[in-house]
Amino acid sequence: MSSVRLPENGAPCYIARVSSEAAMPENRYDLRQEPDGTWTVFDIFTGMPALVNEVEQVGLELEQADDLVDLLNLLYIRRRSGSVH
């Protein structure tokens, strides 16, 4: 994970996730830090918080949000490729 620098104006902080592999354009979810220091998992196409069992994924700790982003993107890629049962 890349280092985090908080904006001084209190605006949400978006994380650029960098890996050794080429960026996967299939990803649908990412995370952002909110002004209160918590993290939100959001849909990059809508900008809205991701829903899991109809619950917005907001107010998370960084580790929770990061793990959830990885899981949701994996499920999204599998759904698009037709390999989720």
FIVOMI-179998 format. One record per residue (C-alpha): residue number from 1; x, y, z. Coordinates in pm, whole numbers, plus 50000, padded with zeros to 5 digits. Layout:
// FIVOMI-179998
+-----+-------+-------+-------+
|   n |     u |     v |     w |
+-----+-------+-------+-------+
| NUM |     X |     Y |     Z |
...
+-----+-------+-------+-------+
END
This chain:
// FIVOMI-179998
+-----+-------+-------+-------+
|   n |     u |     v |     w |
+-----+-------+-------+-------+
|   1 | 50000 | 50000 | 50000 |
|   2 | 50122 | 50350 | 49926 |
|   3 | 50184 | 50604 | 50198 |
|   4 | 49900 | 50830 | 50308 |
|   5 | 49917 | 51206 | 50325 |
|   6 | 49616 | 51380 | 50475 |
|   7 | 49492 | 51698 | 50311 |
|   8 | 49507 | 52006 | 50532 |
|   9 | 49163 | 52131 | 50426 |
|  10 | 48970 | 51831 | 50569 |
|  11 | 48868 | 51702 | 50224 |
|  12 | 48842 | 51326 | 50173 |
|  13 | 49176 | 51163 | 50101 |
|  14 | 49181 | 50920 | 49808 |
|  15 | 49440 | 50643 | 49812 |
|  16 | 49627 | 50550 | 49496 |
|  17 | 49676 | 50177 | 49528 |
|  18 | 50000 | 50070 | 49363 |
|  19 | 50107 | 49713 | 49296 |
|  20 | 50394 | 49549 | 49114 |
|  21 | 50149 | 49429 | 48850 |
|  22 | 49975 | 49651 | 48599 |
|  23 | 49668 | 49828 | 48737 |
|  24 | 49357 | 49622 | 48687 |
|  25 | 49094 | 49834 | 48513 |
|  26 | 48838 | 49572 | 48612 |
|  27 | 48838 | 49704 | 48969 |
|  28 | 48519 | 49866 | 49083 |
|  29 | 48593 | 49955 | 49446 |
|  30 | 48850 | 50169 | 49623 |
|  31 | 48886 | 50338 | 49959 |
|  32 | 48900 | 50693 | 50082 |
|  33 | 48972 | 50853 | 50415 |
|  34 | 48701 | 51074 | 50556 |
|  35 | 48761 | 51396 | 50751 |
|  36 | 48701 | 51213 | 51082 |
|  37 | 48988 | 50974 | 51006 |
|  38 | 48772 | 50670 | 50926 |
|  39 | 48769 | 50496 | 50589 |
|  40 | 48495 | 50438 | 50333 |
|  41 | 48488 | 50169 | 50067 |
|  42 | 48327 | 50323 | 49761 |
|  43 | 48218 | 50233 | 49410 |
|  44 | 48456 | 50411 | 49171 |
|  45 | 48185 | 50436 | 48905 |
|  46 | 47925 | 50607 | 49125 |
|  47 | 48133 | 50759 | 49405 |
|  48 | 47882 | 50615 | 49654 |
|  49 | 47976 | 50395 | 49951 |
|  50 | 47977 | 50024 | 49871 |
|  51 | 47688 | 49823 | 50011 |
|  52 | 47738 | 49485 | 50178 |
|  53 | 47412 | 49323 | 50287 |
|  54 | 47248 | 49665 | 50231 |
|  55 | 47489 | 49832 | 50479 |
|  56 | 47706 | 50124 | 50363 |
|  57 | 48073 | 50048 | 50420 |
|  58 | 48166 | 50367 | 50604 |
|  59 | 48339 | 50439 | 50933 |
|  60 | 48591 | 50157 | 50890 |
|  61 | 48945 | 50118 | 51014 |
|  62 | 49210 | 50120 | 50740 |
|  63 | 49286 | 49747 | 50760 |
|  64 | 48915 | 49656 | 50740 |
|  65 | 48857 | 49887 | 50445 |
|  66 | 49165 | 49768 | 50258 |
|  67 | 49073 | 49401 | 50302 |
|  68 | 48714 | 49469 | 50197 |
|  69 | 48826 | 49654 | 49882 |
|  70 | 49038 | 49354 | 49784 |
|  71 | 48752 | 49110 | 49846 |
|  72 | 48487 | 49316 | 49665 |
|  73 | 48714 | 49367 | 49364 |
|  74 | 48792 | 48995 | 49350 |
|  75 | 48421 | 48910 | 49357 |
|  76 | 48347 | 49177 | 49096 |
|  77 | 48617 | 49044 | 48861 |
|  78 | 48492 | 48687 | 48907 |
|  79 | 48133 | 48791 | 48838 |
|  80 | 48240 | 48969 | 48520 |
|  81 | 48437 | 48665 | 48405 |
|  82 | 48151 | 48430 | 48493 |
|  83 | 48349 | 48227 | 48748 |
|  84 | 48135 | 48295 | 49059 |
|  85 | 47874 | 48033 | 49142 |
+-----+-------+-------+-------+
END
